[in-house]
Amino acid sequence: MIKIFKLILISVLFLFFFSCNKNNNQETKIAENNLISGNEIEFDSLKAIKFGADEYGMKKYVMAFLKRGPNKITDSVKSMELQNAHLKNIGRLAEEGKLIIAGPFLDKGDLRGIYIFNVETVEEAKLLTQTDPAIKAGSLIMELKLWYGSAALMEINDIHKKLQKKSITD
């Protein structure tokens, strides 16, 4: 009776170990694939797919350099209205997921700011820049460059929302 009990117990333990080991084989393979030069990394395949990352965690974007345009708005009320419309357009593009980063340079030079668009071609970015009221008014012009950067930038807007107390249009 004890021999049968031991045999059953060993069989159950063997089956349990085998089933656990089978389930962990895929996790083990993933973990082994995530070892680079002896350093363990945390690869998140779902985020990599969601953000469009290649095997290096990178993707294509288009960077825009906003430059002072030929038309300077001298009326302070019109200038403020144009700036507010420009900021609303930035917010809209960010909400649509087309604009990842936007911000001004803090000096008073001709280079006014940057955008990083979540698009793969300069042509797509050009269409988006044409929606900017400051571009339409000629107070800004943009130079567009194809850029290769971290796909992690795709989370910037969500993180930013958790950090801001006020909207840029407040």
C-alpha positions in Angstrom: 0.0 0.0 0.0 2.8 2.4 0.9 4.6 1.5 -2.4 1.5 2.4 -4.4 1.1 5.6 -2.4 4.7 6.5 -3.1 4.3 5.6 -6.7 1.2 7.8 -7.1 2.9 10.7 -5.2 6.0 10.5 -7.4 3.8 10.4 -10.5 1.7 13.4 -9.4 4.9 15.3 -8.5 6.4 14.3 -11.9 3.3 15.5 -13.8 3.2 18.7 -11.8 6.9 19.4 -12.4 6.5 18.5 -16.1 3.5 20.8 -16.6 5.2 23.7 -14.8 8.4 23.2 -16.7 6.5 23.1 -20.0 4.7 26.4 -19.2 8.0 28.0 -18.1 9.9 26.8 -21.2 8.6 29.7 -23.3 9.3 32.1 -20.4 12.8 30.7 -20.1 13.4 31.1 -23.8 12.2 34.7 -23.7 14.4 35.4 -20.7 17.4 33.7 -22.4 16.7 35.9 -25.5 16.7 39.0 -23.3 20.3 38.5 -22.1 22.6 40.9 -23.9 26.2 40.8 -23.0 25.4 39.3 -19.6 22.9 42.1 -18.7 19.3 41.1 -18.3 16.8 43.4 -20.0 13.0 43.6 -19.7 11.6 43.2 -23.2 7.9 44.0 -23.5 6.8 42.5 -26.8 3.3 44.0 -26.5 4.6 47.5 -26.1 7.2 47.0 -28.9 4.3 46.1 -31.2 2.0 48.8 -29.9 4.7 51.5 -30.4 6.0 50.2 -33.7 9.5 49.4 -32.4 12.0 47.5 -34.5 14.3 45.0 -32.9 16.5 47.8 -31.5 13.5 49.5 -29.8 13.6 52.3 -32.4 11.3 53.7 -35.1 11.0 56.4 -37.7 9.7 59.8 -36.9 9.9 63.2 -38.6 11.5 66.1 -36.7 10.4 69.6 -37.5 12.5 72.6 -36.8 10.2 75.6 -36.4 11.9 78.8 -37.6 10.9 82.4 -37.6 8.8 83.0 -40.7 8.8 86.0 -43.1 5.6 87.5 -41.6 6.0 89.1 -38.2 2.7 89.8 -36.4 3.2 93.2 -34.8 -0.3 93.6 -33.3 -0.1 92.1 -29.7 -3.7 91.0 -29.7 -3.4 89.2 -33.0 -0.1 87.8 -32.0 -1.6 86.3 -28.8 -4.6 84.9 -30.8 -2.3 83.3 -33.3 -0.1 81.8 -30.4 -3.3 80.4 -28.8 -4.4 78.9 -32.1 -0.9 77.4 -32.6 -1.0 75.9 -29.1 -4.5 74.4 -29.7 -3.2 72.8 -32.9 -0.3 71.3 -31.0 -2.7 69.9 -28.4 -5.0 68.5 -31.1 -2.1 66.8 -32.9 -0.8 65.3 -29.6 -4.3 64.0 -28.8 -4.5 62.4 -32.2 -1.1 60.7 -31.6 0.5 62.5 -34.5 2.7 64.8 -32.5 5.0 63.2 -29.9 7.1 66.2 -28.7 6.7 69.9 -29.1 8.5 72.7 -27.4 10.0 76.1 -27.9 13.7 77.1 -27.6 14.1 79.6 -24.8 16.3 82.1 -26.6 15.1 84.7 -29.0 16.8 83.4 -32.1 15.4 82.4 -35.4 15.1 78.8 -34.4 11.9 78.9 -32.4 11.1 75.3 -31.5 10.8 71.6 -32.4 8.2 69.0 -33.2 8.6 65.3 -33.4 5.9 63.8 -35.5 4.7 60.2 -35.2 4.8 59.7 -39.0 7.2 57.8 -41.3 7.5 60.3 -44.1 8.3 63.9 -44.6 5.3 64.2 -46.8 2.9 63.1 -44.0 4.6 65.6 -41.7 4.2 68.4 -44.2 0.5 67.8 -44.4 0.3 68.1 -40.6 2.4 71.3 -40.5 0.0 72.9 -42.9 -2.7 72.7 -40.2 -0.7 75.0 -37.9 -2.2 78.5 -37.9 1.3 80.0 -37.4 2.5 78.3 -40.5 -0.5 79.4 -42.4 0.1 83.0 -41.2 3.7 82.8 -42.2 5.0 83.7 -38.8 6.7 80.3 -38.6 8.2 78.0 -41.2 9.3 74.4 -40.7 12.3 72.4 -41.8 11.4 68.7 -41.8 13.9 65.9 -41.3 13.4 62.1 -41.2 14.6 60.9 -37.8 15.3 57.5 -36.2 14.7 57.5 -32.4 13.5 55.5 -29.5 10.0 54.1 -29.8 9.7 54.8 -26.1 8.8 58.4 -27.1 5.4 57.1 -27.9 4.6 57.1 -24.1 5.7 60.7 -23.6 2.3 62.3 -24.0 0.6 59.9 -21.5 3.4 60.5 -19.0 3.2 64.3 -19.5 -0.6 64.3 -18.7 0.3 62.8 -15.3 2.8 65.6 -14.6 1.0 68.7 -15.9 -1.3 70.8 -13.6 -2.4 73.2 -16.3 -3.0 72.8 -20.0 -0.8 74.8 -22.4 -3.9 76.6 -23.6 -5.0 77.7 -20.0 
